Amino acid sequence: MSTNRQMILNFFMNSTGFHETAWRLPSAEPEGVTSLSLYKKMALIAEQAKFHTVFLADAYELGENVKHQALNRLEPYTLLSALAGVTERIGLVATVSTSYTEPYHTARLFASLDHLSGGRAGWNIVTTGIGKTHLNFGREQNYEHTERYQRALEFVQLATKLWDSWEDDALLFDKARGLYADVEHIHAVRHRSDIFAVEGPLNLPRPPQGYPVLAQAGSSEDGKELAARIGELIYTAQQTLADAQAFYADVKSRVEKYGRNPNEVKIVPGFSVIVGATESEAKEKEAELRESIIPELGLHRLSKRLKVDLFSYPLDGPVPELPDPATINENRSRFELMKNMIESEKLTIRQLIERVSGGNGHRTFAGTAEKVADELESWFTGGACDGFVIRPQALPSGLEDFARLVVPELQRRGLFHTEYRGTTLRENLGLARPNNQFSAQSQQRKGVQLA
């Protein structure tokens, strides 16, 4: 691999950190979960450290563990719109589901964010098959696994048509002639299918980036196929270097199958890290988080995820036999990852709770800046990824530690940039601005007329 290659770093932001009971730490600020000031502080720390993006996940239900876990959250699109006004270069990636929203509305939201941020928007495309979300949207059950991904592909393809419905030269601003826009360069999409019906055009000009950066997470067969067809920034969870290398090679080969350039697809596994100035400090922070664990919370969450009532088994006994992954409709790839981890490491239920509390299936790691950098470097240079999603187990302290200690070490090694290369997220990720599909048709029509 080229020695000039540098990693992408994305900051996965929530209110108190990715350890499920990090809100109990003295340094945590759970009272700030609905306060802009907390997220503004973290976004500015990430931008000063030159992270490529701030990324926000989302869910459309409260969840059942709010008794012990800080689950309430701000709607990510609204929050990132507010952060667009206080940041300048960092990308802003919001999760919006293709199962419980509509293409026109979603395309308009992201066109708005891209315009307001000067071209820094990204859309994390999820299909939502978890929990009781369907009950909040008038459905008797969540969409089935394959159906979710079929809907997602058509949804994204339709969104790109809506962003393209205004050609880049459609706006004239000709005050003398009283011409605001050239209607010949604004197009209806007239999409009709069994799933969606949208007339178009969008009521906003084409976004500065053409399209927001299209992010996607999914390691099932359907998820990897969707990633290969439309994804540009691929989130994934891998426990080992070998698994990450296999996933990386698999998805990149699928990208080529669809005639896309593999360099235009960036694969970024999640790392849930704890950083200390010394090894003992890192271990102390890790122990503090372990002591905050509430077994009842872990048992409840894992019972739901693994489809087995773990309350019926001793904490220090083995995890019981799990169902066949093919029977799982909700987040199948994460189920398979946990099943493989349990079987390969022979984990007890208590050990599984400890592992999952801090990473939810992502790689967890505690150590000094040098050791964290070593781990990231081995994956990055070993053909396992193009960068990482950094998921600090405690926030905001974990982000501060990573920015202060790890980022300078990565920069010293030449693995991470010291300045943003451009003003848009696409420029900073090294992604091309998409061609407008209607412009190509216009050029073809002009060629026919001239002939």
C-alpha positions as CSV (number, residue, x, y, z in Angstrom):
1,M,0.0,0.0,0.0
2,S,1.1,3.6,-0.7
3,T,3.0,5.2,2.1
4,N,1.1,8.4,1.3
5,R,-2.2,6.8,2.2
6,Q,-3.8,8.4,5.3
7,M,-6.7,7.1,7.4
8,I,-10.2,8.5,7.7
9,L,-11.4,9.2,11.3
10,N,-15.0,9.6,12.1
11,F,-16.3,10.6,15.5
12,F,-19.4,8.7,16.6
13,M,-21.1,11.1,18.9
14,N,-23.7,10.5,21.6
15,S,-24.3,12.2,24.9
16,T,-22.3,10.2,27.4
17,G,-20.3,7.6,25.5
18,F,-20.7,4.1,24.1
19,H,-20.3,2.2,27.3
20,E,-23.9,1.7,28.2
21,T,-23.4,2.9,31.8
22,A,-20.8,5.6,31.2
23,W,-23.4,8.1,32.2
24,R,-22.7,7.1,35.8
25,L,-19.1,8.3,35.7
26,P,-18.2,11.5,37.6
27,S,-16.9,13.0,34.4
28,A,-20.1,12.3,32.5
29,E,-22.7,15.0,31.7
30,P,-26.0,13.1,31.4
31,E,-28.0,16.3,32.2
32,G,-26.7,17.7,29.0
33,V,-28.4,15.1,26.8
34,T,-30.8,17.7,25.3
35,S,-28.4,20.6,25.5
36,L,-26.7,22.0,22.4
37,S,-23.7,23.2,24.4
38,L,-22.6,19.6,25.1
39,Y,-22.7,18.5,21.5
40,K,-21.2,21.8,20.3
41,K,-18.2,21.3,22.7
42,M,-17.6,17.8,21.3
43,A,-18.0,18.8,17.7
44,L,-15.5,21.6,18.1
45,I,-13.0,19.2,19.8
46,A,-13.4,16.8,16.9
47,E,-13.0,19.5,14.3
48,Q,-9.9,20.9,16.0
49,A,-8.4,17.4,15.9
50,K,-9.3,17.2,12.2
51,F,-11.8,14.4,12.3
52,H,-13.4,13.9,9.0
53,T,-16.9,13.6,10.3
54,V,-19.3,13.8,13.3
55,F,-21.6,10.9,13.0
56,L,-25.0,10.5,14.8
57,A,-27.0,7.3,15.0
58,D,-30.7,7.3,15.6
59,A,-33.7,5.2,16.7
60,Y,-37.4,5.8,16.4
61,E,-38.4,4.4,19.7
62,L,-37.3,5.0,23.3
63,G,-36.2,1.4,24.0
64,E,-36.9,-0.6,27.1
65,N,-33.8,0.0,29.2
66,V,-34.2,3.7,30.0
67,K,-34.4,2.8,33.7
68,H,-30.7,2.1,33.7
69,Q,-29.4,3.7,30.4
70,A,-29.3,7.2,28.9
71,L,-31.4,6.3,25.8
72,N,-33.2,9.6,25.1
73,R,-31.6,11.5,22.3
74,L,-32.0,14.5,20.1
75,E,-33.2,14.0,16.6
76,P,-29.9,13.9,14.6
77,Y,-30.8,15.9,11.6
78,T,-32.0,18.8,13.7
79,L,-28.8,18.6,15.9
80,L,-26.4,18.5,12.9
81,S,-28.2,21.5,11.4
82,A,-27.5,23.4,14.6
83,L,-23.8,22.2,14.6
84,A,-23.5,23.3,10.9
85,G,-23.6,26.9,12.2
86,V,-20.8,26.5,14.7
87,T,-18.4,24.4,12.7
88,E,-16.6,25.1,9.4
89,R,-14.9,21.9,7.9
90,I,-16.0,18.8,9.7
91,G,-18.5,16.5,7.9
92,L,-22.0,16.1,9.4
93,V,-23.5,12.6,9.0
94,A,-27.0,11.9,10.1
95,T,-28.9,8.6,10.3
96,V,-32.2,8.5,8.5
97,S,-34.1,5.3,8.0
98,T,-35.5,4.2,4.6
99,S,-38.1,2.1,6.3
100,Y,-39.9,4.9,8.2
101,T,-39.4,8.0,6.1
102,E,-40.2,9.0,2.5
103,P,-37.7,9.7,-0.4
104,Y,-38.9,13.2,-1.2
105,H,-38.8,14.4,2.5
106,T,-35.4,12.8,3.1
107,A,-33.9,14.2,-0.1
108,R,-35.1,17.6,0.8
109,L,-33.7,17.4,4.4
110,F,-30.2,16.4,3.1
111,A,-30.2,19.0,0.3
112,S,-31.0,21.6,3.0
113,L,-28.2,20.4,5.3
114,D,-25.7,20.3,2.4
115,H,-26.6,23.9,1.4
116,L,-26.5,25.2,4.9
117,S,-23.2,23.6,5.8
118,G,-21.5,24.5,2.5
119,G,-21.3,20.9,1.3
120,R,-20.6,18.9,4.5
121,A,-23.6,16.6,4.7
122,G,-23.6,12.8,4.8
123,W,-26.6,10.4,5.1
124,N,-26.2,7.2,7.0
125,I,-28.7,4.9,5.3
126,V,-30.3,2.4,7.7
127,T,-33.2,0.0,7.2
128,T,-34.5,-0.3,10.8
129,G,-35.6,-3.7,11.7
130,I,-35.1,-3.4,15.5
131,G,-37.5,-3.4,18.4
132,K,-41.0,-1.9,18.4
133,T,-40.4,0.9,15.9
134,H,-43.3,-0.3,13.7
135,L,-45.7,0.4,16.5
136,N,-44.9,4.1,16.3
137,F,-45.6,4.2,12.5
138,G,-48.9,2.3,12.3
139,R,-47.5,-1.1,11.2
140,E,-48.2,-4.5,12.7
141,Q,-44.5,-5.5,12.4
142,N,-41.2,-4.3,11.1
143,Y,-40.4,-5.0,7.4
144,E,-38.7,-8.3,6.8
145,H,-35.0,-8.4,6.2
146,T,-34.9,-8.8,2.4
147,E,-37.9,-6.4,2.0
148,R,-36.1,-3.7,3.9
149,Y,-33.1,-3.8,1.6
150,Q,-35.2,-3.8,-1.5
151,R,-37.0,-0.8,-0.3
152,A,-33.7,0.9,0.7
153,L,-32.1,0.5,-2.8
154,E,-35.1,2.0,-4.6
155,F,-35.3,4.7,-1.9
156,V,-31.7,5.8,-2.5
157,Q,-31.9,5.6,-6.2
158,L,-35.0,7.8,-6.1
159,A,-33.3,10.3,-3.8
160,T,-30.4,10.7,-6.2
161,K,-32.9,11.5,-9.0
162,L,-34.5,14.1,-6.8
163,W,-31.1,15.8,-6.1
164,D,-30.3,15.7,-9.8
165,S,-33.7,17.1,-10.8
166,W,-32.0,20.5,-10.8
167,E,-29.1,20.6,-13.1
168,D,-26.1,22.6,-11.8
169,D,-26.7,25.4,-14.2
170,A,-30.4,25.7,-13.6
171,L,-30.2,28.9,-11.5
172,L,-29.8,32.0,-13.6
173,F,-30.3,35.0,-11.2
174,D,-30.8,37.2,-14.3
175,K,-32.3,40.3,-12.7
176,A,-32.3,42.3,-16.0
177,R,-34.5,39.7,-17.8
178,G,-36.4,38.6,-14.7
179,L,-35.2,35.0,-15.0
180,Y,-34.5,33.3,-11.7
181,A,-34.1,29.7,-13.2
182,D,-34.0,27.9,-16.5
183,V,-36.9,25.6,-16.4
184,E,-35.4,23.5,-19.2
185,H,-32.8,22.4,-16.7
186,I,-35.3,21.4,-13.9
187,H,-36.8,18.0,-14.3
188,A,-39.7,15.9,-13.0
189,V,-38.7,12.4,-11.9
190,R,-42.1,10.8,-12.5
191,H,-41.2,7.7,-10.5
192,R,-43.9,5.0,-10.1
193,S,-43.4,1.5,-8.6
194,D,-45.1,-0.8,-6.2
195,I,-43.2,0.9,-3.3
196,F,-42.9,4.6,-4.2
197,A,-44.7,7.2,-6.3
198,V,-42.9,10.6,-6.6
199,E,-43.5,13.2,-9.2
200,G,-40.8,15.7,-8.5
201,P,-38.8,17.8,-9.1
202,L,-37.3,18.7,-5.7
203,N,-38.1,22.2,-4.5
204,L,-34.4,23.0,-3.8
205,P,-31.4,23.4,-6.2
206,R,-28.9,20.5,-6.4
207,P,-26.8,20.2,-3.3
208,P,-23.2,21.6,-3.4
209,Q,-21.8,18.1,-3.3
210,G,-24.2,16.8,-5.9
211,Y,-25.3,14.2,-3.4
212,P,-24.5,14.1,0.3
213,V,-21.9,11.4,1.1
214,L,-23.8,8.1,1.2
215,A,-22.9,6.1,4.3
216,Q,-24.2,2.7,5.1
217,A,-23.8,-0.1,7.7
218,G,-24.7,-3.7,7.2
219,S,-22.6,-6.9,7.2
220,S,-25.3,-9.3,6.2
221,E,-25.4,-10.5,2.5
222,D,-28.1,-8.0,1.7
223,G,-26.2,-5.3,3.6
224,K,-23.0,-5.9,1.7
225,E,-24.8,-5.9,-1.6
226,L,-26.4,-2.6,-0.8
227,A,-23.0,-1.2,0.3
228,A,-21.4,-2.3,-2.9
229,R,-24.2,-0.7,-5.1
230,I,-24.7,2.7,-3.4
231,G,-22.4,3.1,-0.4
232,E,-19.4,5.5,-0.2
233,L,-18.6,5.4,3.5
234,I,-19.2,1.9,4.9
235,Y,-19.5,1.4,8.7
236,T,-18.9,-2.1,10.0
237,A,-18.1,-3.9,13.2
238,Q,-15.3,-6.5,13.3
239,Q,-13.6,-8.1,16.3
240,T,-10.4,-9.3,14.7
241,L,-7.9,-8.2,12.1
242,A,-8.6,-11.3,10.0
243,D,-12.3,-10.7,10.0
244,A,-11.8,-7.1,9.1
245,Q,-9.5,-8.1,6.2
246,A,-12.1,-10.6,4.9
247,F,-14.9,-8.1,5.1
248,Y,-12.8,-5.4,3.4
249,A,-11.8,-7.7,0.5
250,D,-15.3,-9.0,0.1
251,V,-17.0,-5.6,-0.1
252,K,-14.3,-4.1,-2.4
253,S,-14.7,-7.0,-4.8
254,R,-18.5,-6.6,-4.8
255,V,-18.0,-2.9,-5.6
256,E,-16.0,-3.8,-8.7
257,K,-18.8,-6.3,-9.7
258,Y,-21.1,-3.3,-10.0
259,G,-18.6,-1.3,-12.1
260,R,-17.7,1.1,-9.4
261,N,-14.2,2.2,-8.4
262,P,-13.2,0.5,-5.1
263,N,-11.2,3.6,-4.2
264,E,-14.5,5.5,-4.1
265,V,-15.8,3.3,-1.3
266,K,-14.3,3.9,2.2
267,I,-14.6,1.1,4.8
268,V,-14.4,2.2,8.4
269,P,-14.9,-0.3,11.3
270,G,-15.8,1.0,14.7
271,F,-13.3,1.1,17.6
272,S,-14.5,1.6,21.1
273,V,-11.4,3.0,22.8
274,I,-10.1,4.0,26.2
275,V,-6.9,6.0,26.2
276,G,-4.6,6.8,29.1
277,A,-1.4,8.8,29.5
278,T,0.0,5.6,30.9
279,E,-1.0,1.9,30.7
280,S,-2.1,1.9,34.3
281,E,-4.3,5.0,33.8
282,A,-6.0,3.3,30.8
283,K,-6.6,0.2,32.9
284,E,-8.0,2.2,35.8
285,K,-10.4,3.9,33.4
286,E,-11.4,0.5,32.0
287,A,-12.0,-0.8,35.5
288,E,-14.1,2.2,36.5
289,L,-16.4,1.5,33.5
290,R,-16.5,-2.2,34.4
291,E,-17.6,-1.4,37.9
292,S,-20.4,0.8,36.6
293,I,-22.0,-2.1,34.8
294,I,-25.6,-3.1,35.9
295,P,-26.0,-6.8,35.2
296,E,-29.8,-6.5,34.9
297,L,-29.3,-4.0,32.0
298,G,-26.8,-6.3,30.2
299,L,-29.0,-9.4,30.7
300,H,-32.1,-7.5,29.3
301,R,-30.3,-6.1,26.3
302,L,-28.5,-9.3,25.4
303,S,-31.6,-11.5,25.9
304,K,-33.4,-9.3,23.4
305,R,-30.5,-9.3,20.9
306,L,-29.7,-13.0,21.1
307,K,-33.3,-14.2,21.3
308,V,-32.6,-16.2,24.5
309,D,-33.8,-15.5,28.0
310,L,-30.4,-15.1,29.8
311,F,-32.1,-14.4,33.1
312,S,-32.6,-18.2,33.4
313,Y,-28.9,-19.0,33.4
314,P,-26.1,-18.3,35.9
315,L,-24.0,-15.2,35.2
316,D,-20.8,-17.1,35.5
317,G,-21.9,-20.0,33.4
318,P,-21.6,-20.4,29.6
319,V,-23.9,-18.6,27.1
320,P,-26.6,-21.1,26.1
321,E,-27.1,-22.3,22.5
322,L,-28.3,-19.6,20.2
323,P,-30.8,-19.7,17.3
324,D,-29.8,-20.2,13.7
325,P,-28.8,-16.7,12.3
326,A,-31.1,-17.3,9.3
327,T,-34.1,-17.0,11.6
328,I,-33.1,-13.5,12.8
329,N,-34.9,-10.6,11.2
330,E,-33.5,-7.8,13.5
331,N,-29.8,-6.8,12.8
332,R,-28.7,-10.2,11.6
333,S,-25.1,-9.3,11.0
334,R,-24.6,-8.1,14.6
335,F,-26.2,-11.3,15.9
336,E,-23.8,-13.4,13.8
337,L,-20.8,-11.3,15.1
338,M,-21.8,-11.9,18.7
339,K,-22.5,-15.6,18.1
340,N,-19.1,-16.1,16.6
341,M,-17.4,-14.1,19.4
342,I,-19.2,-16.3,22.0
343,E,-18.2,-19.5,20.3
344,S,-14.6,-18.7,19.5
345,E,-13.8,-17.2,23.0
346,K,-16.0,-19.5,25.1
347,L,-17.4,-16.5,27.0
348,T,-19.5,-16.7,30.1
349,I,-22.6,-14.6,30.3
350,R,-20.8,-12.1,32.7
351,Q,-17.8,-11.8,30.3
352,L,-20.2,-11.3,27.4
353,I,-21.9,-8.5,29.3
354,E,-18.6,-6.8,30.0
355,R,-17.5,-7.1,26.3
356,V,-20.7,-5.8,24.9
357,S,-21.3,-3.1,27.4
358,G,-18.4,-1.1,26.0
359,G,-18.5,-1.9,22.3
360,N,-21.9,-3.4,21.3
361,G,-19.9,-5.8,19.1
362,H,-17.3,-3.4,18.0
363,R,-13.6,-3.8,18.7
364,T,-12.8,-2.6,22.2
365,F,-9.3,-1.5,23.3
366,A,-7.7,0.2,26.3
367,G,-4.1,1.5,26.3
368,T,-1.7,4.3,25.9
369,A,-1.8,6.6,22.8
370,E,1.1,4.6,21.4
371,K,-0.6,1.2,21.8
372,V,-3.9,2.5,20.4
373,A,-2.1,4.0,17.4
374,D,-0.3,0.6,17.0
375,E,-3.6,-1.2,16.9
376,L,-5.1,1.3,14.4
377,E,-2.0,1.3,12.2
378,S,-1.9,-2.5,12.1
379,W,-5.5,-2.6,10.7
380,F,-5.1,0.3,8.4
381,T,-1.8,-0.9,6.8
382,G,-2.9,-4.5,6.9
383,G,-5.7,-4.3,4.3
384,A,-8.5,-4.2,6.8
385,C,-9.9,-0.7,6.4
386,D,-9.6,2.8,5.1
387,G,-10.0,4.4,8.5
388,F,-12.2,4.1,11.6
389,V,-15.3,5.2,13.4
390,I,-14.0,6.2,16.9
391,R,-16.5,5.4,19.5
392,P,-15.2,6.7,22.9
393,Q,-16.6,4.6,25.7
394,A,-17.0,7.7,27.9
395,L,-17.9,11.2,26.6
396,P,-16.9,13.9,26.5
397,S,-13.7,12.8,28.4
398,G,-12.9,9.9,26.0
399,L,-13.0,12.2,22.9
400,E,-10.7,14.7,24.7
401,D,-8.2,11.9,25.5
402,F,-8.2,10.6,21.9
403,A,-7.8,14.1,20.4
404,R,-5.1,15.1,22.8
405,L,-3.1,11.9,22.9
406,V,-3.8,9.6,19.9
407,V,-4.3,12.1,17.0
408,P,-0.9,13.7,17.4
409,E,0.7,10.2,17.5
410,L,-1.1,9.2,14.3
411,Q,0.0,12.5,12.7
412,R,3.6,12.0,13.8
413,R,3.5,8.6,12.0
414,G,2.1,10.2,8.8
415,L,-1.1,8.2,9.1
416,F,-3.5,11.1,9.6
417,H,-3.8,14.5,8.0
418,T,-2.9,17.7,9.8
419,E,-5.2,19.9,7.8
420,Y,-8.5,19.4,5.8
421,R,-7.8,19.1,2.1
422,G,-10.9,21.0,1.0
423,T,-14.1,22.6,2.2
424,T,-16.6,19.8,1.4
425,L,-16.9,16.4,2.9
426,R,-16.4,14.8,-0.5
427,E,-13.2,16.6,-1.0
428,N,-11.9,15.7,2.5
429,L,-12.8,12.0,1.9
430,G,-11.3,11.9,-1.6
431,L,-14.7,11.2,-3.2
432,A,-15.7,12.5,-6.6
433,R,-18.7,14.8,-7.1
434,P,-21.4,12.7,-8.9
435,N,-22.4,13.5,-12.4
436,N,-26.0,14.7,-12.9
437,Q,-28.0,12.0,-14.6
438,F,-30.4,14.6,-16.2
439,S,-27.5,16.7,-17.5
440,A,-26.2,13.6,-19.4
441,Q,-29.6,13.2,-21.0
442,S,-29.7,16.9,-21.9
443,Q,-26.3,16.6,-23.6
444,Q,-27.5,13.5,-25.5
445,R,-30.7,15.4,-26.7
446,K,-28.6,18.4,-27.8
447,G,-26.3,16.0,-29.7
448,V,-29.3,14.5,-31.5
449,Q,-30.7,18.0,-32.4
450,L,-27.3,19.2,-33.7
451,A,-27.0,16.1,-35.8
